[in-house]
Amino acid sequence: MIYYQNIANINNIELTNSYEIKIQPDDLLMINVTCDDLEISKPFNINNGIQSGGANQQNSSIYLVDVNGFVNFPVLGSLKIGGLTRTELMKTLTNKVSQYIKNPLIVVTIKNYKVTVQGEVGSPGIYTFDTERFTLVDALIKAGDLKIQAKRNNILIIRQTDGIVTYNKVDITKTDFINSPFYYLRQNDMVYVQPNRMAIQGYANGRPTTLAYSILGGIITYFVLTSVKK
C-alpha cells in the first residue's frame, strides 16, 4: 500500500499551525514549583501522595482540572487554566508565584496524554505518550500499523474540544493531511480505522461458506464413525 501518493508534486510542506496542546477539563497536570531555597517553595507544592523520580520532582503536585477549567492552587487559590497551553500556564504561574518568591522555576507536565486506536490495526488499544507533538502516524505505528484490509483514505478521528465532540475524516494516502488539524493528535483522541469494501464483502461472503463447510464436515464425520462401528 502506497502512502503520500502526491508527494512528488510537493517540494516542501510548511506547517501553518504552530502546534501546542491546550489544557482541557479532566486533564491531569503535574506542577512543580522550586527555587534556590526548596523550603521557601514548599507551600506551593501540595503533598497528595504522588511522587516522581528526581530530587526536584518529589514535591510535585498532581492537579485535576475541573469541568469549568479551574484548579485550586496552593497560596494562589482558584485559577482558571482551561484553554491555556502548557507554555502559557507556566508563564502565568511564574508571574503569580514571583510575587512571593524570587526567581521561581515552574515545570508543568500534562499526565493524561493518551489516545485510543481501534479497528483495522495490528494491536488496537489505548496508548500513552510523553510529548505534545504526537502524530497520527505515530499512533498508527504504535498500534502495529494498518492491516492490509484497512481503509486508508477515510480514517476517523473523534475529538472533544470545549465539551463539543467532532468527527473528522483523514486521508493518509495524500500528503496534504500533514498540514491538517489532525496530523498532531490531542489528549483523549479516538482513532478508528475502518475496513475497506473488499474486507467487508469478504467477511460477509466467507462466513456462510465457513459455516457450510463446518456442517458438511460434521455430517461426513458422523457417517464415517457410523460405518466403522458397523
N, C-alpha and C positions, 0 to 999 in steps of 0.2 A: 504494500500500500504506500502510495507516494503522498507525503505531506508538503506543504508550502509550494504548491504547484505553480504559482505565478511569481516565484521569487526571481526568475531570470529577467523579468520585466521591471524589477525594482532595484535601484542601486543601493540606497541606504534608507533605513526606516528611522525616522525621528520620532521618539516617543513624545507626543504632545501633552501627555498628562504626567506631571511630576507626582509620582505616586507615594502616598503615605496614608496608612490606615487611620481612620478616625475612631475614637473611643465611643462605644455604644453601651446602652443599658445591658446589664447582666455580664459585662466584662469583668474579669478578674485582673487587678493590677497589683504588681509588687512595686512598692515605692520605698526607696532607701534614702534617708537624709543623713548626711555626715558632714563633718568639718574637721579642722585640725584637732580640736578637743572633742573627743567622742562623747564625753559626759554631757556637754552642752547640747548635743544633737539628740540625746536620748528621748526627751519629751516629745519629739516629732516622729518617733517610731513606736507604735503600739506593739505590745507583745501578745500576739494571737496564737502562739504555739507553733507557728510555721517558720522554719528556718531554712536558709540555703547555705551552701558551702561558701567559704571565704570569709575572712575576718570582717570585711566591710559590709557583708550581707547578713550577718547574724541578727541584726536588729531590724532587718527589712520587714515591712508590714504588708499583708495582703488585704486589699480592699475590693468589695463588690459594688459595682456601680448600680444604683437603684434604677427603677423604671423611669424615673424623671431625669436621669443623668447626673445625680448627685452622689457624693461620698462625704462621710463625716471624718474630717481630717484632724488629728491632734493639734491642739493650740489654735489652729486656724478656723475650726468649726466646719459647717456645711459648705461645700464648694460645688459649683456647677461645672462639671468637666465633660459631660456628654457632648460630642461633636468636635472636640479638640483632637488634634493629632498628638502623638506622644511627645514630639518636639515642642509643641505649643504648651502642653501641660508642664513639662519640665521648666520651661521659661516662666510660666505663671507661678509655679511653686517657688522657684528661685527668687523671684521678685518679692513674694509674700514672706518667705522664711528669712530673707535678708533683713527684714525689719527687726528680727530677734537675734540672729547670729551672723557673724561676719564670714563672708565667702563660703556659703553652704554649697555642697555638691549634692545634686538631686539626680537619682537614677530611677527611671520608670520603665518597667517591663510588663508588657501585656502577656498574661499567662494562659489565656484560653485560645491561642491560635490553633484552630482545628478545622478541618474540612471533612465532609462525608463524600465518599466516592462509591457509586453503585452502578450496576448494570453490566455491560459487556466489557469488563476489565479482568485482568488476571486475578487480582485479590481485592474484592470490594471490602470497604471498611472505613473506619474513622481514623484520620491521620493528623498528627500534630506536627507543628513546625516552629522554628525558633527565629524566624526572620519575617520582616514586614513585606519583603519582596519575594513572595512565594507564588509562582505562576501556575496557570492551568496545566502546562506541560509538566511541571514538577509533580503536581498531584497525580496526573495520569501515570507517570513513570513510577512513582512511589507505590501506586496501586497495581503494579505489574503490567502496565501498558495496555493498550486496547487489543481486544481479541480480533481475529480476522473478520468476524461477523459483525463488528461494531459499526454503527452509523457515524462516520467521522465528520460529516457536514452538518450535523444537527445535534450537537451536544448541549444538553440543558443545564443551565446554572441557576439554581434557586437562591435568591439573596434577599435578606431582610435588612432594610435601612430605615431608621427612624420609625419603626413599627409597621412599615409597609413591605409586603412580600412581592418581589418581582420575579418573573420567569423569563429567562434570556437564552437565546439560541446562539451558538458559536460554531463556525465552520473552520476546523483546524486544517483543512486541506488548502486553504488560501492564507497567504502571508499576512493579509490585512488584519487578522484578528489580534496580532501582536500589539496594535495600536488601539485596541478597543478597551472599554472599561472593565472587561472581564478577562483580560490577559493576566493581571495580578488578581489573585483571589483574596477575599476578606475572611475574617474570622467567622466561623459557623456557616460558610457557604456549603451548598449541597450540589454535587456534580452527578448528573445522571447520563449515562451513555446508552443510547437506545440500540436495539438490534436492527440490522438492515433488513430490507424486504426479503432477501433470499433466506436469511436465517429464520424469519417468522414463517415463511412458506415451508421451509424445510422441516421445521418443528411440527407444523400443522399436518404436513403430509407424512412425516415419519412416525408420528405417534400411533395412528391406527394401523400402520404397517407393522410396527413392532408388536402391537397387541395381537394382530392376526397371527404373526409368527409364534408368539408365546402360546396361543390357543392351539395352533397346529402342532407345536412341539409336545404339548401336553397330551393331545389325542394319540400321537404316534407312540409316545412313551407308554400310554395305557395299553394299547394293542400289543406292543412288544412284550410287556410284562405278562399280559394275559396269555399270549402264545407260549411263553416259557413255562408257565405253570401247567399248561396242558401237556 
